Amino acid sequence: MTINWNDFEKVDIRVGTILEVNDFPQARKPAFKLVIDFGAETGIKKSSAQITVHYKKEDLLNRQVIAVVNFPPKQIGTFISECLVLGVYDDHKDVVLLQPGNAVSNGSKIG
């Protein structure tokens, strides 16, 4: 499916820094609950991320990630996910996070 530029502009993709990482034992697939700071304009949002294969909780703290921040909230078990952290699948279908190559301000817009 092809989209046009106007479709792409509707997707709000921003950089944020992970402030908290918690286990999510109620998730169907292994996941962490993340609390991410997207800066003053977007604020702090929560996300569930299936990233337990390549990342330990302590390695995720203060890591910058890239996420879609304008999806509607989604209930995942007892948790409300407010953004979608972006990654790519490796050869084993495990997620590798997308992140900026250099530190940038939280809330920086991708486009």
URBELKA-V504254 format. One record per pair of residues at least 24 apart in sequence whose C-alpha atoms are under 7 Angstrom apart, sorted by sequence separation. I is the first residue (numbers start at 1). J is the second residue. D is the distance in whole Angstrom. If there is no record, write none. Layout:
i: (I I)
j: (J J)
d: (D D)
//
This chain:
i: (65 66 48 65 66 47 65 46 47 64 21 46 47 49 45 46 47 45 21 20 53 18 19 54 18 19 18 51 17 18 50 17 18 17 16 17 15 16 15 16 27 15 26 14 15 13 14 13 14 13 14 12 13 11 12 12 11 42 39 38 39 37 38 17 16 15 16 15 14 15 14 15 14 13 14 13)
j: (97 98 81 98 99 81 99 81 82 99 57 82 83 85 82 83 84 83 61 61 94 60 61 96 61 62 62 95 62 63 95 63 64 64 64 65 64 65 65 66 77 66 77 66 67 66 67 67 68 68 69 68 69 68 69 70 70 107 106 106 107 106 107 106 106 106 107 107 107 108 108 109 109 109 110 110)
d: (7 6 6 6 6 4 5 5 6 6 6 5 6 7 6 7 6 7 7 6 7 7 6 7 5 6 5 6 6 6 7 6 6 4 5 6 7 6 6 6 6 5 7 6 6 7 6 5 6 4 7 6 6 7 6 6 7 7 5 5 5 7 4 7 5 5 6 5 5 5 5 7 5 6 6 5)
//
